[in-house]
Amino acid sequence: MSLFDYKLSELHGMLHKKEISVSDLVDESFKRIAEVDEKVQAFLTLNEEQARAKAKELDEKLATEKEFGLLFGMPIGIKDNIVTKGLRTTCASKILYNFDPIYDATVVERLNQADAVTIGKLNMDEFAMGSSTENSGFQLTRNPWDLERVPGGSSGGSAAAVAAGEVPFALGSDTGGSIRQPAAFCGVVGLKPTYGRVSRYGLVAFASSLDQIGPITRNVEDNAYLLQVISGVDPMDSTSANVDVPDYVSALTGDIQGLKIAVPKEYLSEGVSEEVRQSVLQALKVLESLGATWEEVSLPHSKYALATYYLLASSEASANLARFDGVRYGYRTDNAKNLIDMYKQTRSEGFGNEVKRRIMLGTFALSSGYYDAYYKKAQKVRTLIKQDFENVFEKYDVIIGPTTPTPAFKIGEKTSDPLTMYANDILTIPVNLAGVPGISIPCGFVNGLPVGLQIIGKHFDESTIYRVAHAFEQATDYHKQKPTL
Amino acid sequence: MSRISIEQVKHVAHLARLAITEEEAEMFAKQLDAIITFAEQLNELDTENVPPTSHVLNMKNVMREDVPTAGLPLEEVLKNAPDQQDGQFRVPAILE
C-alpha cells in the first residue's frame, strides 16, 4: 500500500491529524522513483535536495499552524515545458539541454503559494510535438502497464509518473490531445481545461491558440482540486480569461439525473477499435443507469480536424520556435562561420526530426503564395469545427466518446510514418480547435491495457465534466486498478 | 508526381533557418508532400463565406494601465547565454 493510494483530501486529513508528515509524502515519491523510474523513465530532472528542504520547512510550519491549504505538502511533478525557476527546463530538446529558467510559470507560482512540493520535471515529446513521447531528445518513457508500449504523448512522462505511483499529481499541457491521450494510455485522469482557463505564462509555446496546461491525477476529485489552484485570469497572459472560477469540488454531487449526453457517430466509427467502442458503450450504460440519457449526434466536420490542426499548429510552431537561435539561451553550435550559419547549424543540431518537420510544414503554409491556400483555409475550417460543437451544445450538456481509437501501441510501431502517428489524435484534436474543455478518465481494459473515456463540455463548464466523470468513477473501480511494476 | 520539389524544400529550410542535407531534403520533400496532399482534403469544403478563426474566445485587445515595473536583472537575463560580453549577447560576425 502506497500513501498515494489515498485521495488528496484524505492525505490532507492525515497531515492535519499528524498521522503523516510532509517529509513522509516527499520520501514516498523519491522512494518510488528510486524503485521504478529506471524502468519507466518518466523524470528528466529531479528536484530532490530542494524538495526535501521544502518538506522540512513545511513540517515546521505544520507543527505550529492550524490552518493550511489542501495542496500543502503535496508532491507534484511538472511537465518539462513549464518553466521552474532554478530547475532545469528542457522541453525534452537538446536545444534547451542546459536551460535554467529565471522565473516561474504562473501555474508553478500558484502551486508554490499553495505550498505544494515540486518533485521534478517530466519527460515529453520534444516541444510537445508527438503522441508517444518517443520524440524526446533524451530518453524513452515506457507505459507502466506494459513496458514494451508507449505511455502516449506528449505529456507521457506526466501520465506515466502518476500511473506508476511516483507522484500523486502532475501537470501536463495539451495542444491536440497531449494530456488526454497519455492519460487514457496510462489509465489516469487528465483534463484539458477551456482555452483561457489556465494561464500559459511560462509554458514554452508550441501553438499559442491551442495550448493549455492541465492536471493529471489518479482520480477526479484530486483533478478538480488541482485545477482550482491553477485556474484564473493572469495579467501576464492576455489570453487568460477573466471568467470567475467556480468551486469545482462542490460540483461533485454524484447526481447526473436528467443529464443529456451527445455521442458523435464520427467518434465511434472507422478507425476506432471494436474493443474501445464496446468499452465506451458499456460506460454509456453505466451513465444511463445513473439517470442520464444519450443520443447519437453528428459533428460533421470531424474528419477535417486533423488536417486543420496540422496546418494551424505547425504554422504557429514555426513562428514560436524561431526564438531558439543560439543567442539568448540553450545550445549553440561550435561550427559557425557567420551569424546566419550559426542560426542554421544551431537549429539543425539542436532540434529533432519531428520538430524540424513541423517547422518546415508551418513555414511552408505561411510562406508567400501558400498562405491563403493552406493557413487561411485551415482557419476557416476551424470555424466550421467550432460551430459543430456549438450546435450540439445547444441541446446537450456533454459530448462523450473514446479518448483514443486504440489502447497504447508498441514502442516503434508508428514512428516511421508521421501521418499514422498523427491519426492517433483524431478524437482529441477537435476539442482544442473548438477551445472547449475535455477530460479522459479510465473506463475499462483491453488485454490489460487501460481505455480512456473522453467527456467534453461547454466553454468554461469544467464543473459539469467533473460531475459526470466523478459520478462514473463512483460507480466503477477502473481508477483503482494499478499496474504491477 | 510530387508537388513539393527538392528546391522548394531547400527554400523553406532557408526561411526557417534550418541547415539540411541532400538526404534530409529528399525525406522532407516526400513527407511534406504526403502531409500537404492529406491537407488538401480541406478543399472539399466551400469556405467562401466562412470567417477565419484565429482565436477561439473572440477576445478583443486586452488593455491595461501603462505602469512601469522593474524588469529582470541583467545578470539573470544573461546567465543562460552561450556567449556574452559587456552586458550584451555576443554572436559571430555578421559579415565575414
Interface residues (C-beta under 8 A of the other chain):
Chain A: N98 F99 D100 I102 Y103 Y195 G196 S209 P235 S238 T239 A241 H301 K303 Y304 L306 A307 T308 Y310 L311 S318 A322 D325 G326 V327 R328 Y329 G330 Y331 R332 A336 K337 N338 L339 I340 D341 M342 Y343 K344 Q345 R347 S348 F351 K356 R357 I359 M360 L361 T363 F364 S367 Y374 K376 K377 A378 Q379 K380 V381 R382 T383 L384 K386 P418 L419 L433 A434 G435 H459
Chain B: I4 Q8 V9 V12 A13 L15 A16 R17 L18 A19 I20 E24 F28 Q31 L32 A34 I35 I36 F38 A39 E40 Q41 L42 N43 E44 L45 T47 V50 P51 P52 T53 S54 H55 V56 L57 M59 V62 R64 L72 E76 V77 K79 N80 A81 P82 D83 F89 V91 P92 A93 I94 L95 E96
